[in-house]
């Protein structure tokens, strides 16, 4: 009788172990595949990223256009009844020096009341295409896969994986992320929320829209400077 109980316990433990290995293996495969897709997507030199940021009080939209070494950022903020647009052009897309992320830019500020501009401003710019599921090595991939939850879902018509509890170098465990299966890029990041209901979302949410190979030279034409008041101080 005792041997039979030990045998049953052994079988149960073996089944649990197999399920655990299958769970970790699936997570490692999906995370690795999405990370590789993201790295491939990040090689693009012509793209537009639109970032929508929602919280309870404010809304903002940021459009980032990149074509080779040129960059343009348009940020629109809605706070109360005020709509503010700030458009930044990186001059020739060139860094001030190769050791930093500082660019020399022109900034144009528009709202209902006035138009202002700052010319030749140094700006630190780091936001770009990013691999949210990056891991430094196989051991890190293994350990992160143990706690990560992955579900296959759709987000606004796109086939995605819904990932929670992934605490990698480019993300944290408090974020829930929809990752596009094809590009490996985030479609939506929900901060400090374990679940998502697209009809009643009320937490801090960042949505992303990506377009590739349709940015053209004319997108970088700067507005007529004579329409703006030139400022020397930061807006």
Buried (B, 14 or more C-beta within 10 A) or exposed (E): EEEEEEEEEEEEEEEEEEEEEEBBEEBBEBBBBBBEBBEEBBEEEBBBBBBBBBEEEEEBBBBBBBBEEBBBBBBBBEEEEEEBBBBBBBBEBEBBEEEEEEBBBBBBBBEEEEEBBBBEBEBEBEEEBBBBBBBEEEEEBBEBBEEBEBEEEEBEEBEBBBBBBBEBEBBEEEBBBBBBBEBBBBBBBBEEBEEBEEEEEEEBBBBBBBEEEEBEEEEBEEBEEEEBEEBEEEE
